[in-house]
């Protein structure tokens, strides 16, 4: 079983020095942190890091106790990067060790899960020396049969504009 939003938020708050037994965290603060968590994960998705976030949990920030659906290898990266995102709203400074750990954990996750953004070659790109014009009639890349739509994201089922 994976982490819920509340568990991610509590771990991130602990990372910046806000323990839930010392500070009374309001529901509004949880909602703000949940929105920051969602926006961070959607940003990672836009950059090509497909982690398979639970879309039912991402519709609104009210579902704090629903499993986010991330693989366990991503937990440290999410916790540390969320701590960096929410620290200013609590008036806290992020320790250099947290910043360094967040970068290392995100690099590890990126190396494991990042998918290249699909692209196609332009029609003016030469085919190369082995493709002579008398064989195919055109020494350049032929137009693609299927076009890639960059405005859709099949992982989350949303369209970007």
C-alpha positions as CSV (number, residue, x, y, z in Angstrom):
1,X,0.0,0.0,0.0
2,X,1.3,3.4,-1.0
3,X,1.3,6.7,0.8
4,X,-1.7,8.9,1.1
5,X,-1.6,12.6,0.6
6,X,-1.8,13.2,4.4
7,X,1.2,10.9,4.9
8,X,3.2,12.8,2.2
9,X,2.3,16.1,3.7
10,X,3.1,15.1,7.3
11,X,6.4,13.7,6.2
12,X,7.2,16.9,4.3
13,X,6.3,19.0,7.3
14,X,8.5,16.9,9.5
15,X,11.3,17.4,7.0
16,X,11.0,21.2,7.5
17,X,10.7,21.0,11.2
18,X,6.9,21.1,11.8
19,X,5.9,18.1,13.7
20,X,2.1,17.5,14.0
21,X,2.3,16.8,17.7
22,X,3.9,20.3,18.3
23,X,1.9,22.4,15.8
24,X,-1.8,22.4,15.2
25,X,-2.1,22.0,11.4
26,X,-5.4,23.4,10.1
27,X,-7.5,21.8,7.4
28,X,-6.8,24.8,5.2
29,X,-3.1,24.2,5.5
30,X,-3.6,20.6,4.6
31,X,-5.6,21.6,1.5
32,X,-2.9,24.1,0.5
33,X,-0.2,21.5,0.8
34,X,-2.4,18.9,-1.1
35,X,-2.8,21.4,-4.0
36,X,1.0,22.0,-4.0
37,X,1.5,18.2,-4.1
38,X,-0.8,17.8,-7.0
39,X,0.7,20.7,-8.9
40,X,4.2,19.3,-8.3
41,X,3.3,15.8,-9.6
42,X,1.5,17.2,-12.6
43,X,4.5,19.3,-13.4
44,X,6.7,16.2,-13.2
45,X,4.3,14.5,-15.5
46,X,4.6,17.4,-18.0
47,X,8.4,17.1,-17.9
48,X,8.1,13.4,-18.9
49,X,8.2,11.8,-15.5
50,X,5.3,9.3,-15.6
51,X,4.7,8.0,-12.1
52,X,1.1,6.9,-12.6
53,X,-0.6,9.2,-10.1
54,X,-4.1,8.2,-9.0
55,X,-6.4,10.5,-11.0
56,X,-9.3,10.0,-8.7
57,X,-7.3,11.5,-5.9
58,X,-6.1,14.4,-8.0
59,X,-9.5,15.9,-8.9
60,X,-9.6,18.1,-5.8
61,X,-7.6,18.4,-2.7
62,X,-10.3,17.2,-0.3
63,X,-9.3,13.5,-0.5
64,X,-6.4,13.5,1.9
65,X,-6.7,9.9,2.9
66,X,-6.7,8.3,-0.6
67,X,-3.7,6.4,-1.8
68,X,-1.9,8.6,-4.3
69,X,-0.7,5.5,-6.3
70,X,3.0,6.4,-6.7
71,X,5.6,3.7,-6.7
72,X,7.6,3.3,-3.5
73,X,10.8,4.4,-5.1
74,X,9.4,7.9,-5.6
75,X,8.4,8.5,-2.0
76,X,11.6,10.2,-0.9
77,X,11.7,12.4,-3.9
78,X,8.1,13.5,-3.4
79,X,8.5,14.1,0.4
80,X,11.7,16.2,0.0
81,X,10.5,18.2,-3.0
82,X,7.2,18.8,-1.3
83,X,9.0,20.1,1.7
84,X,10.8,22.6,-0.4
85,X,7.5,23.7,-2.0
86,X,5.6,24.2,1.2
87,X,8.3,25.6,3.5
88,X,7.9,29.2,2.5
89,X,4.1,29.1,3.3
90,X,5.0,28.0,6.8
91,X,7.8,30.6,7.2
92,X,10.5,28.0,7.3
93,X,14.0,27.8,5.8
94,X,14.9,24.6,3.9
95,X,18.1,23.0,5.1
96,X,20.8,22.5,2.4
97,X,20.8,18.7,3.1
98,X,17.1,18.6,2.2
99,X,17.7,20.5,-1.0
100,X,20.6,18.2,-2.0
101,X,18.6,15.1,-1.0
102,X,15.6,16.2,-3.0
103,X,17.8,16.7,-6.1
104,X,19.4,13.4,-5.7
105,X,16.1,11.5,-5.1
106,X,14.5,13.3,-8.1
107,X,17.4,12.4,-10.3
108,X,17.1,8.7,-9.3
109,X,13.4,8.7,-10.0
110,X,13.9,10.5,-13.3
111,X,16.6,7.9,-14.3
112,X,14.1,5.1,-13.6
113,X,10.8,6.5,-14.9
114,X,11.3,9.3,-17.3
115,X,10.0,8.8,-20.8
116,X,11.2,10.7,-23.8
117,X,8.8,13.1,-25.3
118,X,7.7,11.7,-28.6
119,X,8.9,13.7,-31.6
120,X,9.0,13.3,-35.3
121,X,11.6,14.4,-37.7
122,X,10.8,17.4,-39.9
123,X,10.1,16.9,-43.6
124,X,13.3,18.8,-44.5
125,X,15.5,16.3,-42.7
126,X,17.8,14.3,-45.1
127,X,17.4,10.5,-44.9
128,X,21.2,9.9,-45.0
129,X,23.8,8.7,-47.4
130,X,22.4,5.2,-47.7
131,X,19.1,6.5,-49.1
132,X,19.7,7.5,-52.7
133,X,17.1,9.7,-54.5
134,X,16.8,7.2,-57.4
135,X,15.6,4.5,-54.9
136,X,12.7,6.4,-53.3
137,X,12.5,9.5,-55.4
138,X,12.9,11.8,-52.5
139,X,16.0,12.1,-50.3
140,X,14.2,13.7,-47.4
141,X,12.0,12.3,-44.6
142,X,8.6,11.4,-45.8
143,X,5.6,12.9,-44.0
144,X,4.4,10.8,-41.0
145,X,1.3,8.6,-41.4
146,X,0.2,9.2,-37.8
147,X,0.6,12.6,-36.2
148,X,1.5,12.9,-32.5
149,X,-0.8,15.3,-30.7
150,X,1.3,17.1,-28.1
151,X,-1.7,18.6,-26.4
152,X,-3.0,15.3,-24.9
153,X,-1.6,13.4,-22.0
154,X,-2.8,9.8,-21.9
155,X,-1.4,9.2,-18.4
156,X,-3.9,11.6,-16.7
157,X,-6.6,11.7,-19.4
158,X,-6.4,15.5,-19.5
159,X,-5.8,17.9,-22.3
160,X,-3.4,20.8,-22.0
161,X,-4.0,24.1,-23.6
